[in-house]
Amino acid sequence: MSGIRKHFDMVVFDWAGTMVDFGSRAPVLALMEAFAGLGAPVDEAEARRDMGRAKADHVRAMFEQPRIAEAWRAAHGAAPDQAAVDRVMADLQAPMIRLAGETADLIPGAAETVARLRAQGLKIASCTGYTRQMMQAILDRAAAQGYAPDLTVCAHETPEGRPSPLMVYKACVDLGVWPLARVVKVDDAEAGVAEGRNAGCFTVGVAASGNAVGLAAEALSALDAKARADLLKAAGERLLAAGADIVVDTVADLIPALEAEAARRS
C-alpha cells in the first residue's frame, strides 16, 4: 500500500460546484425563480449566502435575512413561517429539477480524478443538499459522463443536514469505512466544508468552480488575471475560515493535493 491509499480509504464529494455545475449556478437560479414567482424576489448574493445546506434549511436561513423577510411580509401580509418555507419548497421543486439537469455537465477532470482514486482502491461517496428527486437527473447524466459514486446521500435522508456531519457518517456506515480521519471530504460551499470538519475528515475546499466565486467557467476565464486571482484568493480564504485543511481550484487538482498530503504524513 502506498501513496494516497496508505492514508485514506474514501473520498466524499459534494455535487454542484464540486463535481458538476461549474459555478454552482442551478440552485441559485432556481431559488431566484421560486422567490420571484411568489412576489418576493431575491438577488444572487442573498441566494448564495447559505449554499450547501439542505434546501429546506437553505430557504429557512434565507428568511432569516431581514430584507427577504420584509419582502415576504409585504407580498403576503405576514412574517415568513414554516408554511412559507413549505410554499417556497413546493415552488422550488420544478425549477430545481429542470436547472439541475441542465447544468449537470461534469467539471473538467472530475471523472478522471475519480478513476484514479478508484484505481488506488479508494471508495467514492457523495452527499448533497439536494433532495433525492432533485438529484435524479443529475445522477443519470453524471453516470453517462463516467461518474457514478458508490453511494449518494441526499438532503433529508439524515436527521440533520449540513453543517452537521450526519450525511458523512451515513456514508461511512453504509460503505463500512472508519476511522473518519481516513476520509476526505471535498466541497465548494462553507456549510459543506464545515460538515467535513465536524465529521473529523481531511477537508478540501474547492474555490474556482464553486459557490464562493459563483461564475460559470467561461465567465471566470474571461476575467483579467488580477480580477480572477483576487476572486480565487477571497474564495480560498472563506473556505479556510470555514474549516478546510487545504483549498484547490477544482477537483482536477485533487490528486496532486492528496499526494502532497500523503507525502507530508509519511
MOCORDA-V700794 format. One record per residue. N is the residue number from 1. RES is the residue in three letters. SS is DSSP state (2 for helix, 1 for strand, 0 for the rest). PSI is psi in whole degrees, 0 to 359 (NA if undefined). Layout:
N_RES_SS_PSI + N_RES_SS_PSI
This chain:
1_MET_0_130 + 2_SER_0_173 + 3_GLY_0_218 + 4_ILE_2_318 + 5_ARG_2_337 + 6_LYS_2_333 + 7_HIS_2_343 + 8_PHE_0_145 + 9_ASP_0_336 + 10_MET_1_148 + 11_VAL_1_131 + 12_VAL_1_115 + 13_PHE_1_142 + 14_ASP_0_177 + 15_TRP_0_271 + 16_ALA_1_129 + 17_GLY_0_347 + 18_THR_0_306 + 19_MET_0_331 + 20_VAL_1_170 + 21_ASP_0_69 + 22_PHE_0_124 + 23_GLY_0_356 + 24_SER_0_58 + 25_ARG_2_322 + 26_ALA_2_309 + 27_PRO_2_327 + 28_VAL_2_310 + 29_LEU_2_322 + 30_ALA_2_317 + 31_LEU_2_318 + 32_MET_2_320 + 33_GLU_2_316 + 34_ALA_2_312 + 35_PHE_2_319 + 36_ALA_2_319 + 37_GLY_2_338 + 38_LEU_0_12 + 39_GLY_0_13 + 40_ALA_0_70 + 41_PRO_0_147 + 42_VAL_0_156 + 43_ASP_0_176 + 44_GLU_2_318 + 45_ALA_2_320 + 46_GLU_2_322 + 47_ALA_2_329 + 48_ARG_2_342 + 49_ARG_0_322 + 50_ASP_0_29 + 51_MET_0_147 + 52_GLY_0_338 + 53_ARG_0_161 + 54_ALA_0_144 + 55_LYS_2_320 + 56_ALA_2_320 + 57_ASP_2_324 + 58_HIS_2_312 + 59_VAL_2_317 + 60_ARG_2_318 + 61_ALA_2_323 + 62_MET_2_321 + 63_PHE_2_343 + 64_GLU_0_349 + 65_GLN_0_122 + 66_PRO_2_320 + 67_ARG_2_320 + 68_ILE_2_319 + 69_ALA_2_319 + 70_GLU_2_320 + 71_ALA_2_320 + 72_TRP_2_317 + 73_ARG_2_317 + 74_ALA_2_323 + 75_ALA_2_329 + 76_HIS_2_356 + 77_GLY_0_10 + 78_ALA_0_155 + 79_ALA_0_149 + 80_PRO_0_135 + 81_ASP_0_193 + 82_GLN_2_326 + 83_ALA_2_325 + 84_ALA_2_319 + 85_VAL_2_315 + 86_ASP_2_323 + 87_ARG_2_317 + 88_VAL_2_316 + 89_MET_2_322 + 90_ALA_2_319 + 91_ASP_2_342 + 92_LEU_2_333 + 93_GLN_2_308 + 94_ALA_2_309 + 95_PRO_2_329 + 96_MET_2_315 + 97_ILE_2_315 + 98_ARG_2_310 + 99_LEU_2_325 + 100_ALA_2_319 + 101_GLY_2_321 + 102_GLU_2_333 + 103_THR_0_20 + 104_ALA_0_25 + 105_ASP_0_134 + 106_LEU_1_142 + 107_ILE_0_136 + 108_PRO_0_131 + 109_GLY_0_350 + 110_ALA_2_309 + 111_ALA_2_320 + 112_GLU_2_320 + 113_THR_2_314 + 114_VAL_2_318 + 115_ALA_2_320 + 116_ARG_2_323 + 117_LEU_2_316 + 118_ARG_2_324 + 119_ALA_2_333 + 120_GLN_0_357 + 121_GLY_0_11 + 122_LEU_0_147 + 123_LYS_1_154 + 124_ILE_1_116 + 125_ALA_1_169 + 126_SER_1_154 + 127_CYS_1_159 + 128_THR_0_155 + 129_GLY_0_356 + 130_TYR_0_151 + 131_THR_0_167 + 132_ARG_2_320 + 133_GLN_2_319 + 134_MET_2_330 + 135_MET_2_342 + 136_GLN_2_314 + 137_ALA_2_324 + 138_ILE_2_315 + 139_LEU_2_316 + 140_ASP_2_315 + 141_ARG_2_321 + 142_ALA_2_318 + 143_ALA_2_320 + 144_ALA_2_336 + 145_GLN_0_2 + 146_GLY_0_12 + 147_TYR_0_114 + 148_ALA_0_99 + 149_PRO_0_159 + 150_ASP_0_333 + 151_LEU_1_141 + 152_THR_1_125 + 153_VAL_1_125 + 154_CYS_0_163 + 155_ALA_0_143 + 156_HIS_0_7 + 157_GLU_0_0 + 158_THR_0_159 + 159_PRO_0_330 + 160_GLU_0_151 + 161_GLY_0_192 + 162_ARG_0_147 + 163_PRO_0_13 + 164_SER_0_157 + 165_PRO_0_10 + 166_LEU_2_326 + 167_MET_2_321 + 168_VAL_2_317 + 169_TYR_2_316 + 170_LYS_2_318 + 171_ALA_2_318 + 172_CYS_2_317 + 173_VAL_2_312 + 174_ASP_2_330 + 175_LEU_2_0 + 176_GLY_0_42 + 177_VAL_0_131 + 178_TRP_0_160 + 179_PRO_0_169 + 180_LEU_2_336 + 181_ALA_2_344 + 182_ARG_2_17 + 183_VAL_1_139 + 184_VAL_1_131 + 185_LYS_1_129 + 186_VAL_1_122 + 187_ASP_1_150 + 188_ASP_0_347 + 189_ALA_0_150 + 190_GLU_2_322 + 191_ALA_2_323 + 192_GLY_2_326 + 193_VAL_2_316 + 194_ALA_2_324 + 195_GLU_2_313 + 196_GLY_2_316 + 197_ARG_2_315 + 198_ASN_2_332 + 199_ALA_2_344 + 200_GLY_0_18 + 201_CYS_0_162 + 202_PHE_1_118 + 203_THR_1_128 + 204_VAL_1_121 + 205_GLY_1_145 + 206_VAL_1_117 + 207_ALA_0_302 + 208_ALA_0_321 + 209_SER_0_1 + 210_GLY_0_192 + 211_ASN_0_326 + 212_ALA_0_331 + 213_VAL_0_310 + 214_GLY_0_25 + 215_LEU_0_142 + 216_ALA_0_158 + 217_ALA_2_319 + 218_GLU_2_319 + 219_ALA_2_322 + 220_LEU_2_317 + 221_SER_2_331 + 222_ALA_2_345 + 223_LEU_0_154 + 224_ASP_0_163 + 225_ALA_2_320 + 226_LYS_2_316 + 227_ALA_2_319 + 228_ARG_2_315 + 229_ALA_2_320 + 230_ASP_2_317 + 231_LEU_2_316 + 232_LEU_2_322 + 233_LYS_2_314 + 234_ALA_2_319 + 235_ALA_2_316 + 236_GLY_2_319 + 237_GLU_2_320 + 238_ARG_2_318 + 239_LEU_2_321 + 240_LEU_2_320 + 241_ALA_2_330 + 242_ALA_2_348 + 243_GLY_0_6 + 244_ALA_0_139 + 245_ASP_0_320 + 246_ILE_1_165 + 247_VAL_1_135 + 248_VAL_1_164 + 249_ASP_0_304 + 250_THR_0_173 + 251_VAL_2_339 + 252_ALA_2_340 + 253_ASP_2_4 + 254_LEU_2_316 + 255_ILE_2_306 + 256_PRO_2_327 + 257_ALA_2_318 + 258_LEU_2_326 + 259_GLU_2_320 + 260_ALA_2_320 + 261_GLU_2_319 + 262_ALA_2_319 + 263_ALA_2_321 + 264_ARG_2_317 + 265_ARG_2_326 + 266_SER_0_NA
